[in-house]
Amino acid sequence: MADDAEKTEEPTPKKIEDARQEGNVPKSQDTSGVITLFIAILAFLMLFPYMSSHMLLLFKYYFSLLGMTIDKAFMLDIAIVTIREFLLIVLPLAIAVAISGVVAAIAQFGFLFTTKAIVPDLKKLDPIKGMKNLFSMKKLIEGVKITFKSFTTLGIGFVFFFIFIMELPTVALFGLDDQLEWLKDKMIIIAFVMLFIIFVFALIDIVIVRKQYFNGLKMSKQEVKDEMKNMDGDPLIKAKIKQKQMEISRKRMMAEIPNADVVITNPTHYAVAIKYEEKKYKAPVVVAKGMDNIAQQIKKIARENNVHIVQNPPLARSLYSQVEVEKPIPNELFAAVAEVLAYVYKMNKK
């Protein structure tokens, strides 16, 4: 019993699929961050001419206001223009980042749409369980990981940022276009440095996340047995269904014996009923077969319906072992069966 209680078995495909439908999937936040940041950088590079043109328009608008009298209506106009230009600058990049989040999720665990993850669950409101989760070892490890990654990424980013700050006295002498170009170049450098750092953390994180995920889905031996039982059905019910199917098939088989041309037997053990209709079949067909008790029943029905019974032990055994019911006889048995049918036809004066 102890072994069955231990979750030592790998999760079955059904267990993984059930977890997936519940919204429980292996998702690495670091991997999502790398993909999102990478797409955001690409979008920024592609949109930079568009964004810089709107920034220049906004600066020119502000410079054009120098020396003008400002009142409430004028302040409202400034606010409207500022908000409009700000939205035109930010929205395309924000949309690209939002799309990148979807791409990051699909890249990790494929397309998944389920509402079960957001359905309220009163069990999650258990304060005792919540306190245990809050102060669990898993939460402590997660906190250490986040702190280490944050300090490492921000620390290296700050070093590059400090180096670039030292260039500001020189950059202040540039024109506005050159200043924007310098800003773009330095932002790209910092972004790619941070992207590389996060990428390294993401590789480590996705391995840890997937290992923890599949460990969390591990099953006990009893759970595997129960799942297989539920998928395949109760063995007792399956046995009864199979028995019922065999009874129906046997009744249908016995009903065909009166229409047979001949029953070939091994006197005590085997009986095979053969039927041949030239217009319907290309070869003689086995309409019924059986051994022991079923063979005796076949012979009894044959005698009751005046179907010839021919004793040919080798042929009876070959037909029983090689040919299924309602299937034509194979080529190698043609000659032997034809000889029997010729004899029967001669007896029936066909």
C-alpha positions in Angstrom: 0.0 0.0 0.0 2.9 2.4 0.7 4.3 1.9 -2.7 0.9 2.7 -4.3 0.7 5.9 -2.3 4.1 7.2 -3.5 3.9 9.2 -6.7 6.7 7.4 -8.5 5.2 7.0 -12.0 5.6 9.5 -14.9 2.3 11.3 -15.7 0.2 9.7 -18.5 -0.8 11.7 -21.6 -4.3 11.9 -20.2 -3.1 13.3 -16.9 -1.0 15.9 -18.8 -4.0 16.8 -21.1 -6.4 17.1 -18.1 -3.9 19.4 -16.4 -3.7 21.4 -19.6 -7.4 21.8 -19.8 -7.4 23.1 -16.2 -4.9 25.8 -17.3 -2.0 24.1 -15.5 0.9 24.3 -18.0 4.7 24.6 -17.7 5.2 28.4 -18.1 8.6 30.0 -17.6 8.3 33.7 -16.8 11.9 34.3 -17.9 11.3 32.7 -21.3 8.3 34.9 -21.7 10.4 37.9 -20.8 13.1 37.0 -23.3 10.6 36.6 -26.2 8.7 39.7 -25.2 11.9 41.8 -24.9 13.3 40.5 -28.2 10.1 41.3 -30.1 9.8 44.7 -28.3 13.4 45.6 -29.4 12.6 44.5 -33.0 9.4 46.6 -33.0 11.3 49.6 -31.5 13.9 49.4 -34.2 11.3 49.2 -36.9 9.1 51.9 -35.4 11.9 54.2 -34.4 11.7 56.5 -37.5 8.0 56.8 -36.9 8.3 57.4 -33.2 11.2 59.9 -33.6 9.2 61.9 -36.2 6.3 62.3 -33.8 8.7 63.2 -31.0 10.3 65.9 -33.2 6.8 67.2 -34.0 6.0 67.4 -30.4 9.2 69.3 -29.6 8.6 71.7 -32.4 5.1 72.3 -31.2 6.5 73.1 -27.7 9.2 75.5 -29.2 6.5 77.2 -31.2 4.7 78.2 -28.0 7.6 80.3 -26.6 6.5 83.9 -26.0 2.7 83.1 -26.3 0.2 84.0 -23.6 -1.1 80.9 -21.8 -4.7 80.7 -20.6 -7.1 77.8 -19.7 -8.1 77.1 -23.4 -4.5 77.2 -24.5 -3.5 74.7 -21.7 -6.3 72.4 -22.8 -5.0 72.5 -26.4 -1.5 71.7 -25.2 -2.8 68.7 -23.1 -4.8 67.4 -26.1 -1.8 67.6 -28.5 0.5 66.1 -25.9 -1.8 63.2 -25.2 -2.5 62.6 -28.8 1.2 62.5 -29.8 2.1 60.4 -26.8 -0.5 57.8 -27.7 0.7 57.8 -31.3 4.2 57.2 -30.1 3.5 54.5 -27.4 0.5 52.6 -28.8 2.2 50.8 -31.7 5.0 49.6 -29.3 2.5 48.6 -26.7 0.5 46.5 -29.2 3.7 44.8 -30.4 4.6 44.0 -26.7 1.1 42.6 -26.2 1.3 40.4 -29.3 4.8 39.2 -28.1 3.2 38.0 -24.8 0.8 35.8 -26.8 3.6 34.6 -29.0 5.7 33.7 -25.9 2.9 31.7 -24.4 2.2 29.8 -27.6 5.9 29.1 -28.1 6.1 27.4 -24.7 2.9 25.3 -24.5 1.0 25.8 -27.7 -2.4 27.4 -28.2 -4.7 27.0 -25.2 -8.0 28.6 -24.5 -9.7 27.7 -21.2 -11.7 29.6 -18.6 -11.2 27.1 -15.8 -8.1 28.9 -14.6 -10.1 32.0 -13.8 -13.2 30.3 -12.4 -13.5 31.3 -8.6 -12.4 28.4 -6.4 -13.5 28.7 -2.7 -10.9 26.2 -1.7 -8.2 28.7 -2.5 -9.6 31.0 0.2 -8.4 28.7 2.9 -6.3 31.0 5.2 -4.3 28.2 6.8 -3.4 26.7 3.4 -2.6 30.2 2.2 -0.2 30.9 5.1 1.5 27.6 4.4 2.0 28.5 0.8 3.2 32.0 1.7 6.0 30.7 3.9 6.8 27.5 2.0 10.3 26.5 0.9 9.1 26.9 -2.7 8.2 30.5 -2.2 11.5 31.1 -0.4 13.5 29.7 -3.3 11.4 31.7 -5.8 12.1 34.9 -3.8 15.9 34.2 -3.8 15.8 33.5 -7.6 13.9 36.7 -8.4 16.2 38.8 -6.1 19.4 37.3 -7.6 18.2 37.7 -11.2 17.0 41.3 -10.6 20.2 42.4 -8.9 22.4 40.7 -11.6 20.4 42.2 -14.5 20.0 45.6 -13.1 23.6 45.7 -11.8 25.1 44.9 -15.2 22.6 47.3 -16.9 23.6 50.1 -14.5 27.3 49.6 -15.3 26.6 50.2 -19.0 24.2 53.0 -18.2 26.8 54.7 -16.0 29.4 54.5 -18.8 26.9 56.1 -21.2 26.1 58.9 -18.7 29.7 59.9 -18.8 29.2 60.7 -22.5 26.4 63.2 -21.8 28.6 66.3 -21.7 29.7 65.6 -25.3 26.3 64.5 -26.5 24.8 67.8 -25.2 26.7 69.6 -28.0 25.0 67.4 -30.7 22.0 68.5 -32.7 18.6 67.1 -31.7 18.6 64.5 -34.5 22.1 63.3 -33.5 21.0 63.2 -29.8 18.1 60.9 -30.7 20.3 58.7 -32.8 22.8 58.4 -29.9 19.9 57.6 -27.5 18.7 54.9 -29.9 22.1 53.3 -30.2 22.7 53.2 -26.4 19.2 51.9 -25.7 19.8 49.1 -28.2 23.1 48.2 -26.5 21.6 48.1 -23.0 18.5 46.2 -24.2 20.6 43.5 -25.9 22.9 43.2 -22.9 19.9 42.7 -20.6 18.3 40.4 -23.2 21.4 38.2 -23.2 21.4 38.0 -19.4 17.7 37.2 -19.2 18.2 34.6 -22.0 20.8 32.8 -19.9 18.4 32.8 -16.9 15.5 31.7 -19.1 17.4 28.6 -20.3 18.0 27.6 -16.7 14.5 28.5 -15.6 12.6 26.6 -18.4 14.5 23.4 -17.5 13.7 23.9 -13.8 10.0 24.8 -14.5 9.4 21.8 -16.7 11.1 19.5 -14.2 9.0 20.8 -11.4 5.8 20.7 -13.6 6.2 17.0 -14.5 7.3 16.1 -11.0 4.1 17.7 -9.7 2.0 15.6 -12.1 3.6 12.3 -11.1 1.2 9.6 -10.3 1.0 6.7 -7.9 0.8 3.1 -9.3 -2.8 3.0 -8.1 -3.7 6.2 -9.9 -2.2 4.8 -13.1 -4.3 1.6 -12.7 -7.5 3.5 -12.0 -6.9 5.7 -15.0 -6.4 2.7 -17.3 -9.5 1.1 -15.8 -11.5 4.2 -16.5 -10.2 4.5 -20.1 -10.5 0.9 -21.0 -13.7 0.2 -19.0 -14.4 -2.3 -16.2 -12.9 -5.7 -17.2 -16.1 -7.4 -15.9 -18.3 -5.3 -18.1 -16.0 -5.7 -21.1 -16.1 -9.5 -20.6 -19.9 -9.4 -20.5 -20.0 -7.3 -23.6 -17.6 -9.6 -25.4 -19.6 -12.7 -24.3 -22.8 -11.1 -25.6 -21.1 -10.2 -28.9 -19.9 -13.8 -29.2 -23.4 -15.1 -28.5 -24.9 -12.9 -31.2 -22.2 -13.9 -33.7 -22.8 -17.6 -32.9 -26.5 -17.3 -33.4 -26.0 -15.6 -36.7 -23.5 -18.3 -37.7 -25.8 -21.1 -36.7 -28.6 -19.5 -38.8 -26.4 -19.8 -41.9 -25.9 -23.6 -41.6 -29.2 -24.6 -43.2 -28.1 -22.7 -46.4 -24.7 -24.4 -46.5 -23.7 -26.9 -49.3 -21.7 -29.1 -47.0 -20.2 -29.6 -43.5 -16.7 -30.9 -43.5 -15.8 -32.6 -40.2 -13.1 -34.3 -38.2 -15.6 -36.9 -36.8 -15.4 -35.6 -33.2 -13.5 -32.3 -32.9 -14.0 -30.0 -35.9 -16.9 -29.0 -38.1 -16.7 -26.4 -40.9 -19.8 -25.4 -43.0 -19.1 -24.4 -46.6 -21.3 -22.5 -49.0 -20.7 -21.6 -52.7 -22.8 -19.4 -54.9 -21.2 -18.8 -58.2 -23.1 -15.5 -58.9 -22.3 -14.1 -55.5 -18.9 -15.4 -54.5 -15.7 -15.9 -56.4 -14.8 -18.8 -54.1 -16.5 -21.0 -51.5 -17.1 -19.2 -48.2 -16.9 -20.6 -44.7 -20.3 -19.7 -43.1 -19.8 -21.5 -39.8 -17.1 -23.4 -37.9 -16.5 -24.8 -34.4 -14.9 -27.4 -32.3 -16.1 -29.8 -29.7 -19.5 -28.8 -28.5 -20.0 -26.2 -31.2 -19.0 -28.7 -33.8 -21.6 -31.1 -32.5 -24.2 -28.4 -32.7 -23.2 -27.6 -36.3 -23.5 -31.3 -37.3 -26.9 -31.5 -35.6 -28.3 -28.5 -37.4 -26.9 -29.8 -40.7 -28.6 -33.2 -40.2 -31.9 -31.5 -39.3 -31.7 -29.5 -42.6 -30.4 -32.3 -44.8 -27.0 -30.7 -45.3 -24.4 -33.2 -46.4 -21.8 -34.0 -43.8 -18.4 -35.2 -45.2 -15.6 -36.5 -43.0 -12.2 -35.2 -44.1 -10.1 -34.6 -40.9 -7.0 -32.9 -42.6 -9.2 -30.5 -44.6 -11.5 -29.8 -41.6 -8.5 -28.9 -39.5 -7.0 -26.7 -42.2 -10.2 -24.8 -42.8 -10.8 -24.3 -39.1 -7.3 -22.9 -38.5 -6.9 -20.9 -41.7 -10.3 -19.4 -42.6 -12.5 -17.1 -40.5 -16.3 -17.1 -40.7 -17.7 -15.3 -43.7 -14.3 -15.4 -45.5 -13.5 -17.2 -48.7 -11.2 -20.2 -48.7 -7.5 -19.6 -49.7 -6.1 -20.8 -53.0 -4.2 -23.7 -51.6 -7.4 -25.3 -50.4 -9.3 -24.9 -53.6 -8.6 -28.3 -55.0 -9.6 -30.2 -51.8 -12.8 -28.2 -51.3 -13.7 -28.5 -55.0 -13.4 -32.3 -54.7 -15.8 -32.3 -51.8 -18.3 -30.0 -53.5 -18.2 -32.1 -56.6 -19.0 -35.1 -54.6 -21.9 -33.3 -52.8 -23.2 -31.9 -56.1 -23.1 -35.4 -57.6 -25.1 -36.7 -54.7 -27.6 -33.9 -55.1 -27.7 -34.4 -58.8 -26.6 -30.7 -59.5 
